[in-house]
Amino acid sequence: MKGISEEEIIRRIRFENPWWDEACSIDKYFKDMMPRAYLKSLYDLIENRSVRRAVVLMGPRRVGKTVLLHHVIQKLIEGGVDPRKICYVSVEAPIYSGCSLEKIVGFYAEIFKSKGLNDCYIFFDEIQYLKGWEVHLKRLVDDFKDVKFIASGSAAAALKLKSTESGAGRFTDFYLPPLTFYEFLKLQGKKKVFYNGIVADGIDKLNDDFVDYLNFGGYPEAIFSKQIQADPERYIRSDIIDKVLMKDLPGLYGIHDIQELNRLFTMLAYNTGGEVSLDGLSSDSGVAKNTIKKYLEYLEAAFLIKIIHRVDHSAKKFKRANYFKVYLTNPSMRCALFGPVSKEHESMGSMAETAVFSQFLHTAVDRIYYARWKKGEVDLVSLIGSDVEWCLEVKWSNRYIDRPEKLTGLVSFAQSHGLKNVSSTTVDRRGERVIGGVSISFLPTSVHCYEIGLMATGVMISGDERVRELSLGKEIK
């Protein structure tokens, strides 16, 4: 049987690197797209050669990893890097089937008759399609000391597992989560102007955008396609969720009962933001607790869900995590499974809480817990060590700004930890209320999400600057 020739492989590599031709640059498709807010962070990591490590870009399907890599390449060229010292290869292309990373690097060296490849940047996109990629990549890092290797992939679970097992000391992981609400607006060119915290073009308009974000806003491609917006179930469910559940996870972990895994995920998605237990999940699904525990680990590794654990009134963690909360990492997954929501939808409370939580995926999410005790609860709590940094109640309702005394759990928890200022969200109102010596700041949920996303992507240097910009009515870009 005739095999793929070296000439064909080299021709493909040349095709994927149009910037080698002096008259060309990166593909117009990528060039015309607005960069994600993570471009600078990833670029700085890749450009840094003081640490000899490969960069592994991982994240859910369709969050813009390939586009981000091409924007990095464009930035490298604009920064003075010789375009011929940049090589991009999409490993998923059938022509590379059975071709090791070492061979691909060899073909690249052959093109330019180079042996050392000094100061080169080599990008392997969708690397999970190559069996044993982590062993190959580690060897390349060891053998080519003056080459910066960058890999990416959509099978986040596989990448994370292999990177942790085999890449210790050789790989630096970089996660690209779904869009924040701030990025969702920014990519559409919707700049928001605030005056003393008030949205200049009206909170109603911002809330309309927020509902769009809940329905389809986690993925860059979806916000520019009316076809996808009209049928998010087909795009998000079939092309993203199902591929992870039906292909990535079974292939990585050898799961035989795919329908069982799918039922569990469906149950969790419908109840996103709710407290669950292994006993309860096992009873409701009919699946053994040990199997449930493994499935939860798989779903979290695949970046479909995020588990946060419970603390008590004194902010102490429980030795046995009998109860925990499960959030979707992207609220639009729930809408793809169960239909779109509106401002008045019965599930807006849990959707709003999921949206707020998902903004923190871009920051120190591992510091976030929830508090629950016999007489109360708090939706989100941030801990630094054993100290409470902040606490927040997420409400898709205006009634608590008029009846702040109803937030007994929030106030009690704050008093117990000496917090003078806490927060609660609303639908469209803002203000300050003082109960029991605790000042509660009320802010619309959509504004809160916008601000978290803005800070998470590094746009704001400090809280003081944020306050100054808001009070002066300057545009936040």
GUPA-679600 format. One record per residue (C-alpha): residue in one letter; x, y, z. Coordinates in steps of 0.2 Angstrom, whole numbers, plus 5000, padded with zeros to 4 digits. Layout:
N
aXYZ;...
END
This chain:
477
m500050005000;k500750174995;g501250285010;i501250475012;s502850545004;e504050665013;e503750784999;e501850795003;i502250825021;i503450965018;r502251035006;r500951035019;i502051115032;r502451255019;f500651285017;e500251305035;n501651435037;p501251565024;w502251695033;w503851615026;d503451695010;e503951885011;a502351935003;c501251845015;s500751845034;i499551755044;d497951705036;k496651845034;y495351735043;f496451745059;k497051925056;d495351995055;m494751925072;m494852025087;p496151945099;r495551875116;a496051965132;y497351825135;l498451865121;k499751965131;s499851845145;l500151695133;y501351795122;d502451845137;l502551665143;i503051605125;e504251745122;n505151715139;r506651605136;s507451615153;v506551455158;r506751305146;r504951235146;a503651195133;v502051295134;v500451185134;l498851285129;m497351195135;g495551225137;p493751175131;r493351145113;r492951305103;v493651435115;g494851505102;k496451415105;t497051405087;v496551585084;l497551635099;l499051545093;h499051635076;h498851805085;v500451755095;i501351715079;q500851885071;k501451975087;l503051875086;i503351935068;e502852115072;g504152105087;g505552065075;v505651875075;d506251805058;p504651725051;r505651575045;k506051545063;i504151515067;c503451345062;y501551305065;v500951125062;s499151065065;v499450885071;e497650835068;a497850845049;p497750665042;i499450695032;y500350685049;s499550525054;g500950415061;c502250555060;s503150585076;l503550765083;e505350725080;k505050695062;i504050845060;v505450955067;g506650865056;f505650905040;y505551085046;a507451085048;e507651015031;i506651155023;f507951285029;k509451165029;s509651205047;k510351085061;g510251185077;l508551275074;n509251415086;d507951535093;c506551455084;y504651445089;i503751285085;f501851265087;f500951095088;d499151125087;e497850995092;i499250885099;q498150765108;y497950675091;l499650605092;k499850455103;g501150475117;w501350665113;e501950705130;v503450585129;h503950655112;l503750835118;k504750815133;r506150735123;l506150885111;v506251005125;d507750915132;d508650895115;f508351065107;k508851185121;d508651345110;v506951305103;k505351365111;f503951235109;i502151275111;a500751145111;s498851155111;g497351045111;s495451035114;a495450875124;a495850965140;a495650805151;a496950715141;l498150855140;k498050895159;l498250715164;k499750685152;s500550855156;t500450825174;e501150645173;s502550665161;g502950845159;a503450895177;g504851025175;r504651025156;f502951095153;t502051255158;d500151245157;f499151385151;y497251375152;l496051465140;p494351465148;p492651515140;l492351695137;t492051815152;f490551935150;y491752075148;e492651975133;f490951935126;l490552125125;k492252175120;l492352055105;q490752125098;g491452305100;k490152345113;k491152465125;k490252505141;v490352675149;f490052695168;y489652855178;n489852825197;g489452645193;i487952675182;v487952605164;a487752755153;d486652675140;g485552595153;i485552435164;d484152365153;k485252365138;l486652285148;n485452155155;d484852115137;d486752075133;f486951975149;v485451865144;d486251835127;y487851795136;l486951665146;n486251585130;f487651575119;g489051685125;g490451565130;y491151535113;p491951665102;e491251585086;a489451585092;i489351775095;f489651815077;s488451685070;k486651715069;q486451535063;i487251465079;q486251585090;a484651525082;d485151345086;p486351335100;e485851165104;r486551095087;y488151195089;i488651185107;r487851025112;s488350925097;d489950995092;i490651035110;i489750935124;d489450775115;k491150765108;v491850775125;l490650655133;m490650535118;k492450545112;d493750625123;l493250555140;p492850375134;g494450375124;l495550435138;y494750335153;g494050185144;i492250225149;h491050095143;d489350155148;i489350325139;q487450345142;e487750335161;l489050475160;n487950575149;r486450555161;l487550615176;f488150765166;t486350815161;m485750805179;l487150915185;a486951035171;y485051055175;n485451095193;t487051195190;g487551295206;g486551175217;e487251085232;v487450895229;s488150745238;l488850575232;d487450485241;g486150595233;l486850585215;s487050395217;s485250375223;d484550485209;s485550415195;g485650225201;v487550235199;a488750175212;k489550305223;n491350255217;t490850275199;i490050435202;k491650505210;k492650455195;y491450525183;l491450695193;e493350695191;y493250655173;l492050795170;e493050925180;a494650875171;a493750895154;f493251075160;l491451045159;i491051065177;k491951145192;i491651075210;i491851195225;h491751135243;r490851185258;v491451275274;d490451305290;h490051465299;s491851475306;a492551455288;k493251285293;k493351155279;f492550985282;k493650835284;r492450735273;a491750815258;n489950745260;y489150895252;f489851005238;k489251125224;v489351085206;y489451225193;l489551225174;t491051315168;n489951405155;p488151445158;s487751425139;m487951245140;r486351225151;c485451335138;a486051215124;l485451065133;f483751135140;g483351285129;p483651475130;v483251585145;s482451755147;k482551885161;e480951815168;h481451625166;e481251525182;s483051465181;m483751635180;g484351625198;s485451475196;m486051545179;a486551705186;e487451625200;t488351505187;a488851655177;v489551755192;f490551595197;s491151565179;q491951735179;f493151685193;l493851535182;h494951665175;t495751705193;a496051615209;v494551495208;d495351375219;r495151495234;i493251495232;y492051395243;y490251415249;a489651425267;r488251325274;w487751285292;k486151245302;k485451425302;g486151495285;e487151495270;v488251615259;d488351575240;l490251615237;v491651645249;s493451675246;l494751615258;i496651655259;g497251515270;s495951515285;d495551705283;v493951755274;e494351875260;w492651915254;c490851845253;l489451865241;e487651825239;v487051805220;k485251855218;w484251885202;s482951995212;n482852175219;r481852125234;y483352115246;i483952295243;d482252345250;r482352205264;p484252185268;e483752115285;k483251955275;l485051925271;t485351845288;g486651715283;l487751845274;v487651965289;s487951835302;f489451765292;a490251935290;q490051975308;s490851815313;h492351855303;g492452045306;l492052095288;k491352265287;n490852255269;v490052125259;s489152115243;s487452055235;t486852065217;t485152125211;v484252125194;d484452315190;r484752415206;r486252465216;g486452545233;e487152525250;r486252465266;v486952435284;i486352295294;g487052245311;g488652355308;v488952265291;s488852375275;i488052275260;s488452335243;f487052295230;l487552295212;p486652225197;t487252045192;s487752095175;v488752245181;h489652125194;c490051995180;y490752135169;e491852205183;i492552035188;g492951985170;l493752155167;m494852135182;a495151945179;t495851985161;g497152115169;v496352275162;m496252355179;i497852375188;s497152405205;g495552435214;d495952615217;e496152645198;r494452555195;v493552675208;r494452825200;e493952775182;l492152745188;s491952905197;l492653005183;g491552925171;k492952875160;e492652735147;i493252565152;k494052485137;
END
